C-alpha cells in the first residue's frame, strides 16, 4: 500500500514513509470492518427472514433506510467535530461503538429490536469515514490522492469479501445470533490497535491555506458547497448511482438463492468472490486510471466515473435477466468491477474542490446525500417493488429479478449528470490552481 510521495516534508507527522504506511494500513482495517458490519445483515437476512418472519419490505428497511437515516444525518455533526478534534481518536471510538452494537444484534427478538441495534451501528459508523478521508488527504498530495483513496477504498471489497464468506460459514456453524456476537467482539479488539498505529498529521499540509482551522457556520459551509457546481453535480450523480449500487449489493444474495437455487453457503462464497475479485480490481483501476489519464486532461477523473457507471447498466441487466446461472455469475462479476470503480475518483474530486478545513464536512455532505438516497432508498424501494410485483402482477420468484432491473434506471441518470459535469470540474480546478499560485 505504498504510494511514492515526492512532496515529503521532513519532520512533519505523516511525511515519514513508515508512519504513512501504518496509518493507511490501520485506516484500511477499520474501513474493512465497517463494511463487514454492514454486509453481515445482507447474508443473515436469509435465516433471519425465516426465523423472524420478515417481509422483503421490512428487510429492505432494515438493511437500508433505518441504517441510512442515522448514519447519514449524524455524519454532518460528527464531521464538524473531526475538523476540530483528533481524528485518530474519533476513528477508534467509532469502531468500538459500532462493533459493540453489532455484537448486541444477536439478542434481537423481532423487527423492532433489530432496527434499534442497526441504528446503534449507524451511530458508531457515522464518525469513521469523514475522519479517515480527512486524514488521508493530509497524508497524500493532490496528484496522488485518487490512488491513495482507491487503495484505502479497497477495504470495501475486502470487507465485503470477508463479511460474506465469514458470515455464511459462521451462520452455518453457530447460527445467526452468535455470528453477530463474534463479528462484534473482533471489532472491539481492533479498536485499540488502530489507535496505536495512526498518527495525527498537520491539517492542510499540502494546500496553500495550510493548517487553517477556523470553520464557517454550517449554513455558510453548505452554501459554499452548493455554489461549487462540480461538487454539487458529482454528489448528485453519485447519489443516483448509489440507489442502484446498494440495491444490487443488498439483494444479490437473495436473488441468487431464489432465482438460481443456491444455498446460503454457496451464495456467501459467490458474494465474497464478486466483492473480492470484481470489487477490488474495479476499485483500484478506477483510481489508477483517473490519476493517470488526468495528467492529460483533468476531466478524465469525471469521465472515468461516467463511463464505468454507464457500463454497469447493460452488464447488470444481463446478470438479472439471463436464465443461465453460469452466465449470470459472469455478468455479476463484471458488474461488481464496474459499479465500484467510481470510488477513488469521487473522493479525489470532492476533496480537491474544498479548503482543507472543510474536508471532513464536505465528505459528510457527500455521505449524507449518497446514503440517504442510495443506501436508504435503494434496498428499501427495491424490496417494496419486489413485494408489489409478486402481489399484484403474480410474477412469483421473479419479483426481485425485475425490481433489481428497474432500479438500474438511477445509474443511467447518474452517468448523464457526470458527462455534463466534466467541463465544470476542469474549469473549477483551473480557478483553484490560479488562486493557489504564488503572487509576484
LOKOL-203345 format. One line per 4 residues: for each residue x, y, z of N, C-alpha, C. Coordinates in steps of 0.2 Angstrom, whole numbers. Example, Ala and Ser with C-alpha at 12.3 -4.5 7.8 and 13.67 -1.06 7.14 Angstrom:
BEGIN
66,-28,39,62,-22,39,66,-16,39 | 64,-11,35,68,-5,36,64,0,39
***
This chain:
BEGIN
4,-6,0,0,0,0,4,6,0 | 10,6,-3,14,12,-3,14,16,-9 | 13,23,-8,12,27,-14,18,32,-14 | 22,32,-19,28,37,-19,25,44,-18
29,48,-14,27,55,-12,33,59,-13 | 32,63,-18,38,67,-20,38,74,-16 | 33,75,-12,32,81,-8,33,80,-1 | 37,75,1,38,74,9,41,80,12
39,81,18,41,87,22,44,84,28 | 51,85,28,54,81,34,52,84,41 | 51,79,45,49,81,52,42,82,53 | 38,82,48,31,83,48,28,76,50
23,76,54,20,69,55,16,67,49 | 17,61,47,14,58,41,19,59,35 | 24,63,35,29,63,30,33,57,29 | 35,54,35,39,48,35,35,42,32
38,38,28,35,33,24,32,28,29 | 36,26,34,33,21,39,27,23,42 | 27,29,45,21,32,48,15,32,43 | 16,34,37,11,34,32,8,28,30
13,23,30,10,16,28,6,13,34 | 9,14,40,5,11,46,-2,14,46 | -2,21,45,-9,24,45,-13,22,40 | -11,21,34,-15,19,28,-18,12,30
-13,7,32,-15,1,34,-20,0,40 | -19,4,45,-24,5,50,-31,7,48 | -31,13,44,-37,15,41,-41,10,37 | -37,6,33,-39,1,29,-43,-4,33
-40,-6,38,-43,-12,43,-49,-9,46 | -49,-3,48,-55,0,51,-61,0,46 | -59,3,40,-64,3,35,-67,-4,33 | -62,-9,33,-64,-16,31,-69,-18,36
-68,-17,42,-73,-19,47,-80,-15,47 | -79,-9,45,-85,-5,43,-90,-9,38 | -87,-11,33,-91,-15,28,-92,-22,30 | -88,-25,34,-90,-32,37,-97,-31,41
-97,-26,45,-103,-25,49,-109,-23,45 | -108,-19,39,-114,-18,35,-116,-24,31 | -111,-28,29,-113,-34,25,-116,-39,28 | -115,-40,35,-117,-46,38,-124,-47,38
-128,-41,38,-135,-42,38,-138,-44,31 | -134,-43,25,-136,-45,19,-136,-52,18 | -132,-56,21,-132,-63,21,-136,-66,26 | -136,-63,32,-140,-66,38,-148,-64,37
-149,-60,32,-157,-59,31,-160,-65,29 | -156,-70,26,-159,-76,24,-162,-80,29 | -157,-82,34,-160,-85,40,-164,-81,45 | -163,-74,45,-167,-70,49,-174,-70,47
-175,-69,40,-182,-69,37,-186,-75,39 | -182,-81,39,-186,-87,40,-187,-88,48 | -183,-85,52,-183,-86,59,-188,-81,62 | -188,-75,60,-192,-70,62,-198,-68,58
-199,-71,52,-205,-70,48,-205,-63,45 | -200,-60,43,-200,-53,40,-202,-53,32 | -204,-48,30,-206,-47,23,-200,-44,19 | -200,-44,13,-195,-40,9,-194,-33,10
-200,-30,11,-200,-23,13,-197,-21,19 | -198,-25,25,-195,-25,31,-188,-26,31 | -186,-31,27,-179,-32,26,-175,-26,23 | -178,-23,18,-176,-18,14,-175,-12,19
-180,-11,23,-179,-5,28,-174,-6,33 | -173,-13,35,-168,-14,40,-161,-14,37 | -160,-16,31,-153,-16,28,-152,-9,25 | -157,-5,24,-156,2,21,-158,8,25
-165,9,25,-167,15,27,-166,16,35 | -167,11,39,-166,13,46,-159,14,48 | -154,11,44,-147,12,45,-145,19,42 | -147,20,36,-145,26,32,-147,33,35
-153,33,38,-156,39,41,-151,42,47 | -149,37,51,-145,39,57,-138,40,54 | -135,35,50,-128,36,48,-127,42,44 | -131,44,40,-130,50,35,-131,56,39
-137,57,43,-138,63,46,-133,65,52 | -130,59,55,-126,60,61,-119,62,58 | -117,60,52,-111,61,49,-109,69,48 | -114,73,48,-113,80,47,-110,83,54
-114,82,60,-111,85,66,-104,82,68 | -104,75,67,-98,71,68,-92,74,64 | -93,75,58,-88,78,53,-86,85,55 | -90,89,58,-88,96,60,-84,95,66
-85,90,70,-81,88,76,-74,86,73 | -74,82,68,-67,79,65,-63,84,62 | -66,90,60,-62,96,58,-59,100,63 | -60,98,69,-58,102,75,-54,98,80
-56,91,81,-53,87,86,-48,82,83 | -45,78,87,-41,72,85,-45,67,81 | -43,66,75,-47,62,70,-45,55,72 | -39,53,74,-37,46,76,-42,44,82
-43,48,87,-47,46,92,-54,45,90 | -56,49,85,-63,48,83,-64,42,79 | -59,40,75,-59,34,71,-60,28,76 | -55,27,81,-55,22,86,-62,21,90
-64,27,92,-71,27,96,-76,25,92 | -77,27,85,-82,25,81,-82,17,80 | -76,14,79,-75,7,78,-78,3,84 | -76,6,90,-78,2,96,-86,2,97
-89,8,95,-96,9,96,-100,4,92 | -98,5,85,-102,0,80,-101,-7,81 | -95,-9,84,-94,-16,85,-98,-19,91 | -98,-14,96,-102,-16,102,-110,-17,100
-112,-13,96,-119,-13,94,-120,-19,89 | -115,-21,85,-116,-27,80,-116,-33,85 | -112,-34,90,-112,-39,94,-119,-40,98 | -122,-35,100,-128,-35,103,-134,-37,99
-133,-36,92,-139,-38,87,-141,-45,88 | -136,-49,90,-138,-56,91,-144,-57,96 | -145,-52,100,-150,-53,105,-157,-51,103 | -158,-49,96,-164,-46,93,-170,-52,94
-176,-49,95,-181,-54,95,-187,-52,90 | -186,-47,86,-190,-46,81,-188,-40,77 | -192,-37,73,-190,-32,68,-188,-25,72 | -192,-24,77,-191,-18,81,-184,-18,84
-182,-23,88,-176,-24,91,-170,-24,86 | -171,-27,80,-166,-27,75,-165,-19,73 | -170,-16,72,-169,-9,70,-166,-5,75 | -167,-6,81,-164,-2,87,-156,-3,86
-154,-10,86,-147,-11,86,-144,-9,79 | -147,-9,74,-144,-6,67,-143,1,68 | -148,5,71,-147,12,72,-141,13,77 | -139,9,82,-133,9,85,-127,8,81
-127,4,77,-122,3,72,-121,9,68 | -126,12,65,-126,18,61,-123,23,65 | -124,24,71,-122,30,75,-114,29,76 | -112,23,77,-105,22,78,-101,23,71
-104,20,66,-100,21,59,-100,28,56 | -105,32,59,-105,39,56,-99,43,57 | -95,42,61,-89,46,63,-82,43,59 | -83,37,56,-77,34,54,-74,37,47
-79,37,42,-77,39,35,-75,46,34 | -78,51,37,-76,58,36,-69,59,39 | -68,56,45,-62,57,48,-56,54,45 | -57,48,42,-52,44,38,-50,48,32
-55,50,28,-54,54,22,-50,60,23 | -52,63,28,-48,70,30,-41,68,32 | -40,62,36,-33,60,37,-29,59,31 | -32,55,26,-28,53,20,-27,59,16
-31,64,16,-30,70,12,-24,74,15 | -22,73,21,-16,76,24,-10,72,24 | -11,65,22,-5,61,21,-3,61,14 | -7,63,9,-5,62,2,-7,68,-2
-2,71,-6,-3,77,-10,-9,76,-15 | -11,81,-18,-17,81,-23,-16,76,-29 | -10,76,-32,-9,72,-38,-8,64,-36 | -8,63,-30,-8,55,-28,-15,53,-24
-19,58,-23,-25,56,-19,-30,51,-21 | -31,51,-28,-36,46,-31,-33,39,-30 | -27,39,-31,-24,32,-30,-24,30,-23 | -22,35,-18,-22,33,-11,-29,32,-9
-34,36,-11,-41,34,-9,-43,27,-12 | -41,26,-17,-43,19,-20,-40,13,-16 | -34,14,-14,-30,9,-10,-34,8,-3 | -36,14,0,-40,14,6,-46,11,4
-49,13,-1,-56,10,-3,-56,3,-5 | -50,0,-6,-50,-7,-7,-53,-11,0 | -53,-7,5,-57,-10,11,-64,-12,10 | -67,-8,5,-74,-10,4,-75,-17,1
-71,-19,-5,-72,-26,-7,-69,-31,-3 | -63,-29,1,-61,-34,5,-65,-35,11 | -68,-30,14,-73,-30,19,-79,-34,17 | -82,-33,11,-87,-37,9,-86,-44,8
-80,-45,5,-77,-52,4,-77,-56,11 | -74,-53,16,-73,-56,22,-80,-57,26 | -84,-51,25,-91,-52,28,-95,-57,25 | -95,-58,18,-99,-63,15,-97,-70,17
-90,-71,16,-88,-78,17,-88,-80,24 | -86,-76,29,-86,-77,36,-93,-78,38 | -97,-73,36,-104,-74,39,-108,-80,37 | -107,-82,30,-110,-88,28,-108,-94,31
-101,-94,33,-98,-100,36,-100,-100,44 | -100,-94,47,-102,-94,54,-109,-96,55 | -113,-93,51,-121,-94,51,-122,-101,51 | -119,-105,47,-120,-112,46,-117,-116,52
-112,-113,55,-109,-117,61,-112,-115,68 | -113,-109,69,-116,-107,76,-122,-103,75 | -125,-102,70,-132,-98,69,-131,-91,69 | -136,-87,67,-135,-80,65,-134,-76,72
-137,-78,77,-136,-74,83,-128,-74,86 | -125,-80,86,-118,-80,88,-114,-77,83 | -116,-77,76,-112,-74,71,-111,-66,73 | -117,-63,74,-117,-56,76,-112,-55,82
-112,-59,87,-108,-58,93,-100,-59,91 | -98,-64,87,-91,-65,86,-89,-59,81 | -92,-57,77,-90,-51,72,-89,-45,77 | -94,-44,81,-94,-38,85,-88,-38,90
-86,-44,93,-81,-44,98,-74,-43,94 | -73,-45,88,-67,-44,84,-66,-37,83 | -71,-33,81,-70,-26,80,-68,-22,86 | -71,-25,92,-69,-21,99,-61,-23,100
-59,-28,98,-51,-30,99,-47,-25,94 | -50,-24,88,-46,-20,84,-45,-12,85 | -50,-10,89,-50,-3,91,-44,0,94 | -41,-3,99,-35,0,102,-29,-1,97
-29,-6,93,-24,-7,88,-23,-2,83 | -29,0,81,-30,6,76,-27,12,79 | -29,14,85,-27,20,89,-20,20,89 | -16,14,91,-9,14,91,-5,16,85
-8,14,79,-5,14,73,-6,21,69 | -11,24,71,-12,31,67,-9,37,71 | -6,41,67,-3,47,70,-7,53,67 | -8,58,70,-11,64,68,-7,69,63
-8,69,57,-4,74,53,-7,81,53 | -2,86,52,-5,93,51,-10,94,46 | -15,97,48,-21,99,43,-19,103,37 | -20,101,31,-19,106,26,-12,107,24
-8,102,25,0,102,24,2,103,17 | -3,101,12,-1,101,5,-5,107,1 | -9,111,5,-13,116,2,-10,123,4 | -12,128,0,-10,135,1,-13,138,8
-19,135,10,-22,138,16,-19,135,22 | -14,130,21,-10,127,27,-14,124,32 | -13,125,38,-16,122,44,-22,126,47 | -24,130,43,-30,135,45,-36,130,48
-38,132,53,-43,128,57,-50,131,58 | -50,138,56,-57,141,58,-62,138,53 | -68,138,56,-74,135,52,-79,140,51 | -82,140,45,-88,144,44,-94,140,47
-99,144,49,-105,141,51,-108,136,46 | -112,131,49,-115,126,45,-118,128,39 | -123,133,40,-126,136,34,-122,139,29 | -117,143,31,-112,145,26,-108,140,22
-106,135,26,-102,129,23,-106,126,18 | -113,124,19,-117,121,14,-118,126,8 | -119,132,9,-120,137,4,-113,137,-1 | -107,137,3,-101,136,-1,-101,130,-6
-103,124,-3,-103,118,-7,-108,118,-12 | -114,121,-11,-119,122,-16,-117,126,-22 | -113,131,-20,-111,136,-26,-105,133,-30 | -102,128,-27,-96,124,-31,-100,119,-35
-102,121,-41,-106,117,-46,-103,110,-47 | -97,109,-49,-94,102,-50,-95,98,-44 | -94,101,-38,-96,97,-31,-103,95,-31 | -107,100,-32,-114,98,-32,-117,93,-37
-114,93,-43,-117,88,-48,-113,81,-47 | -107,81,-45,-104,75,-44,-107,71,-38 | -109,75,-33,-113,72,-27,-120,69,-30 | -123,73,-34,-130,71,-36,-129,65,-41
-124,65,-45,-123,59,-49,-121,52,-45 | -117,53,-40,-115,48,-35,-121,45,-32 | -126,50,-29,-132,48,-26,-136,44,-30 | -137,46,-37,-141,42,-41,-138,35,-42
-132,34,-43,-129,28,-44,-129,24,-38 | -129,27,-32,-129,24,-26,-136,20,-25 | -141,23,-27,-148,19,-27,-147,12,-30 | -144,12,-36,-144,6,-40,-138,1,-36
-133,4,-34,-127,0,-32,-129,-3,-25 | -133,0,-21,-135,-3,-14,-140,-8,-15 | -145,-6,-20,-150,-11,-22,-147,-18,-24 | -141,-17,-28,-138,-23,-30,-134,-27,-25
-130,-23,-21,-126,-26,-16,-131,-29,-10 | -137,-26,-9,-141,-29,-4,-145,-35,-6 | -147,-35,-12,-152,-40,-14,-149,-46,-19 | -142,-45,-21,-139,-50,-25,-139,-57,-22
-138,-57,-15,-138,-64,-12,-145,-67,-12 | -150,-64,-10,-157,-67,-11,-159,-68,-18 | -156,-64,-23,-158,-65,-30,-155,-72,-32 | -149,-74,-30,-146,-80,-32,-149,-86,-29
-151,-85,-22,-155,-91,-19,-161,-92,-22 | -165,-87,-24,-172,-88,-26,-172,-90,-33 | -168,-86,-37,-169,-87,-45,-164,-92,-48 | -159,-94,-44,-154,-99,-46,-153,-105,-41
-157,-105,-36,-157,-111,-32,-151,-112,-28 | -147,-107,-26,-140,-108,-22,-142,-108,-15 | -138,-112,-11,-138,-112,-4,-135,-106,-1 | -136,-105,6,-133,-100,9,-126,-100,9
-123,-106,10,-115,-106,9,-113,-105,2 | -116,-107,-3,-114,-106,-10,-115,-99,-11 | -120,-95,-9,-121,-88,-11,-116,-84,-7 | -115,-86,-1,-110,-82,3,-103,-82,0
-101,-88,-3,-95,-88,-6,-95,-84,-13 | -100,-85,-16,-101,-81,-23,-100,-73,-21 | -104,-71,-16,-104,-64,-15,-97,-62,-13 | -93,-66,-9,-86,-65,-7,-82,-64,-13
-83,-69,-18,-79,-68,-24,-80,-62,-28 | -87,-60,-29,-89,-54,-33,-86,-48,-29 | -86,-48,-23,-84,-42,-19,-76,-42,-19 | -73,-47,-18,-66,-48,-18,-62,-47,-24
-64,-51,-29,-61,-51,-36,-63,-45,-40 | -70,-45,-41,-73,-39,-45,-72,-32,-42 | -74,-32,-36,-74,-25,-32,-67,-23,-31 | -62,-27,-30,-55,-24,-28,-52,-22,-35
-53,-26,-40,-50,-24,-46,-53,-17,-49 | -60,-17,-48,-63,-11,-51,-61,-5,-46 | -61,-6,-40,-59,0,-35,-52,3,-37 | -47,-2,-38,-40,1,-39,-40,4,-46
-42,0,-51,-41,3,-58,-45,9,-59 | -51,10,-55,-54,17,-56,-50,23,-54 | -47,22,-48,-42,27,-45,-36,28,-49 | -33,22,-51,-27,22,-55,-28,26,-62
-33,24,-65,-34,26,-72,-36,34,-72 | -40,36,-66,-42,43,-66,-35,47,-65 | -31,45,-60,-25,49,-59,-20,49,-66 | -20,43,-69,-15,43,-75,-18,47,-81
-24,46,-82,-27,50,-88,-28,57,-86 | -29,59,-80,-30,66,-78,-23,70,-79 | -18,67,-80,-12,70,-82,-12,74,-89 | -16,71,-93,-18,74,-100,-23,79,-99
-29,77,-96,-35,81,-95,-38,80,-89 | -39,85,-85,-42,85,-78,-49,81,-79 | -52,82,-84,-59,80,-85,-60,72,-85 | -54,69,-86,-54,61,-85,-56,59,-79
-55,62,-73,-57,60,-67,-65,59,-67 | -68,64,-70,-75,63,-70,-78,58,-76 | -74,58,-81,-76,54,-87,-75,46,-85 | -70,45,-81,-69,38,-78,-75,36,-74
-78,40,-70,-84,39,-66,-90,38,-71 | -91,42,-76,-97,42,-80,-97,35,-85 | -91,34,-87,-90,28,-92,-91,21,-88 | -89,21,-82,-89,14,-78,-96,14,-75
-99,19,-73,-106,19,-70,-111,17,-76 | -110,21,-82,-114,19,-88,-114,12,-90 | -108,9,-90,-107,2,-92,-110,-3,-87 | -111,-1,-81,-113,-5,-76,-120,-8,-78
-124,-3,-81,-131,-4,-83,-133,-10,-87 | -130,-11,-93,-131,-16,-98,-129,-23,-95 | -123,-23,-91,-120,-29,-89,-124,-31,-83 | -127,-27,-79,-131,-29,-73,-138,-32,-76
-140,-28,-81,-147,-31,-84,-146,-38,-86 | -140,-40,-89,-139,-46,-92,-139,-51,-86 | -135,-49,-80,-135,-53,-74,-142,-55,-72 | -146,-51,-72,-153,-52,-69,-158,-55,-73
-157,-55,-80,-162,-57,-85,-160,-64,-88 | -153,-66,-88,-152,-72,-92,-154,-78,-88 | -155,-83,-91,-158,-89,-87,-152,-93,-85 | -146,-93,-88,-140,-97,-86,-137,-95,-80
-136,-99,-75,-133,-97,-69,-126,-95,-70 | -122,-99,-74,-115,-98,-75,-115,-91,-79 | -119,-89,-84,-118,-83,-87,-120,-77,-82 | -125,-78,-78,-127,-73,-73,-121,-72,-68
-117,-77,-66,-112,-76,-62,-106,-72,-65 | -105,-73,-72,-100,-70,-76,-102,-62,-76 | -108,-61,-78,-111,-54,-78,-110,-50,-71 | -112,-54,-66,-112,-51,-59,-105,-49,-58
-100,-53,-60,-93,-51,-58,-91,-45,-62 | -93,-44,-68,-91,-38,-72,-95,-32,-69 | -101,-33,-67,-105,-28,-64,-102,-26,-57 | -99,-30,-53,-96,-29,-47,-90,-24,-48
-86,-26,-54,-80,-22,-55,-82,-15,-58 | -87,-14,-62,-88,-8,-65,-92,-3,-60 | -96,-6,-56,-101,-2,-52,-97,2,-46 | -91,-1,-44,-87,2,-39,-81,6,-41
-80,7,-47,-74,10,-50,-74,17,-49 | -80,20,-47,-80,27,-46,-77,30,-40 | -76,25,-35,-75,27,-28,-69,31,-27 | -63,29,-29,-57,33,-29,-58,40,-32
-60,40,-38,-61,47,-42,-66,52,-38 | -71,49,-35,-76,54,-32,-73,57,-26 | -70,53,-22,-66,56,-16,-61,61,-18 | -57,59,-23,-52,64,-25,-55,70,-28
-60,70,-32,-63,76,-34,-66,80,-29 | -70,77,-24,-73,81,-19,-68,84,-14 | -63,80,-13,-58,83,-8,-54,89,-11 | -53,88,-18,-49,93,-21,-53,100,-22
-59,100,-22,-63,106,-23,-64,110,-17 | -62,108,-11,-64,112,-5,-58,113,-1 | -58,118,3,-52,120,8,-51,114,13 | -45,114,15,-43,109,20,-47,108,26
-49,114,28,-53,114,35,-60,112,34 | -62,111,27,-69,108,26,-69,101,24 | -64,98,24,-63,91,20,-68,86,24 | -67,85,30,-72,81,34,-79,82,33
-81,89,33,-88,91,32,-90,90,25 | -86,91,20,-88,90,13,-89,83,12 | -85,79,15,-86,71,14,-92,69,18 | -94,72,23,-100,70,27,-106,72,23
-106,78,19,-111,80,15,-112,75,9 | -107,73,6,-107,68,1,-110,61,4 | -108,59,10,-111,53,13,-118,54,15 | -120,60,17,-127,61,19,-132,60,13
-130,63,8,-134,63,2,-134,56,-2 | -128,53,-2,-127,47,-5,-130,41,-1 | -130,42,5,-133,36,9,-140,37,10 | -143,43,11,-150,44,12,-154,41,6
-151,43,0,-154,41,-6,-152,34,-9 | -146,33,-8,-143,26,-11,-145,21,-6 | -141,21,0,-142,16,5,-149,16,8 | -152,22,9,-158,22,12,-164,20,8
-164,22,2,-170,21,-3,-169,15,-7 | -162,14,-10,-161,9,-15,-164,2,-12 | -161,-1,-7,-163,-8,-5,-171,-8,-3 | -173,-2,1,-180,-2,3,-185,-2,-3
-184,3,-7,-188,3,-13,-188,-3,-18 | -182,-6,-18,-182,-12,-22,-186,-18,-19 | -185,-18,-12,-189,-23,-8,-197,-22,-9 | -199,-16,-8,-206,-14,-9,-208,-16,-16
-204,-14,-21,-206,-15,-28,-207,-23,-29 | -202,-27,-26,-202,-34,-27,-209,-37,-24 | -211,-34,-18,-217,-37,-15,-223,-35,-19 | -223,-29,-22,-228,-26,-26,-229,-30,-33
-223,-32,-36,-224,-36,-42,-226,-43,-40 | -224,-46,-35,-227,-53,-33,-234,-53,-31 | -236,-47,-28,-243,-47,-25,-248,-45,-31 | -246,-41,-35,-251,-38,-40,-250,-41,-47
-244,-43,-49,-243,-45,-55,-241,-52,-56 | -241,-56,-50,-241,-63,-50,-235,-66,-54 | -229,-63,-52,-223,-65,-56,-219,-70,-52 | -221,-72,-46,-218,-77,-42,-211,-75,-39
-206,-79,-40,-199,-78,-38,-196,-73,-42 | -199,-71,-48,-196,-66,-52,-197,-59,-50 | -201,-58,-45,-202,-51,-42,-195,-47,-41 | -191,-51,-38,-184,-47,-36,-180,-46,-42
-180,-51,-47,-177,-50,-53,-179,-44,-57 | -185,-43,-57,-187,-37,-61,-187,-31,-57 | -187,-31,-51,-186,-25,-46,-179,-22,-47 | -174,-27,-47,-167,-25,-47,-166,-22,-54
-169,-25,-59,-168,-22,-66,-170,-15,-67 | -176,-14,-64,-179,-7,-64,-175,-2,-60 | -172,-4,-55,-168,0,-51,-162,3,-54 | -160,0,-60,-154,2,-64,-155,9,-67
-161,11,-68,-163,17,-71,-159,23,-68 | -158,23,-61,-155,28,-57,-147,29,-60 | -144,23,-61,-137,24,-64,-137,27,-70 | -141,26,-75,-141,29,-81,-142,37,-80
-146,39,-76,-146,46,-74,-140,49,-71 | -137,45,-67,-130,47,-64,-125,48,-69 | -124,43,-74,-119,44,-79,-120,50,-83 | -126,52,-85,-128,58,-89,-126,64,-85
-127,64,-79,-126,70,-75,-118,71,-75 | -114,66,-74,-107,66,-74,-104,69,-81 | -107,67,-87,-105,69,-93,-105,77,-93 | -111,79,-91,-112,86,-90,-107,90,-86
-105,86,-81,-101,89,-75,-93,90,-77 | -91,86,-82,-84,86,-83,-81,93,-85 | -84,97,-89,-81,103,-91,-81,108,-84 | -86,107,-80,-87,112,-74,-81,110,-70
-79,104,-69,-74,102,-65,-67,104,-67 | -66,104,-74,-59,107,-76,-59,114,-75 | -64,118,-76,-64,125,-75,-63,127,-68 | -66,123,-63,-65,124,-56,-58,123,-54
-55,117,-56,-48,116,-54,-43,121,-57 | -44,124,-63,-40,129,-66,-41,135,-62 | -47,137,-59,-48,143,-55,-44,142,-48 | -45,136,-45,-41,134,-39,-34,135,-40
-31,132,-45,-24,132,-46,-21,139,-47 | -25,143,-50,-23,150,-51,-23,154,-44 | -28,152,-40,-29,156,-33,-23,153,-29 | -21,147,-30,-15,145,-25,-8,147,-28
-8,149,-34,-1,151,-37,2,157,-33 | 8,156,-32,12,162,-28,11,168,-31 | 10,174,-28,9,180,-31,16,183,-32 | 17,187,-37,24,190,-38,26,196,-33
***
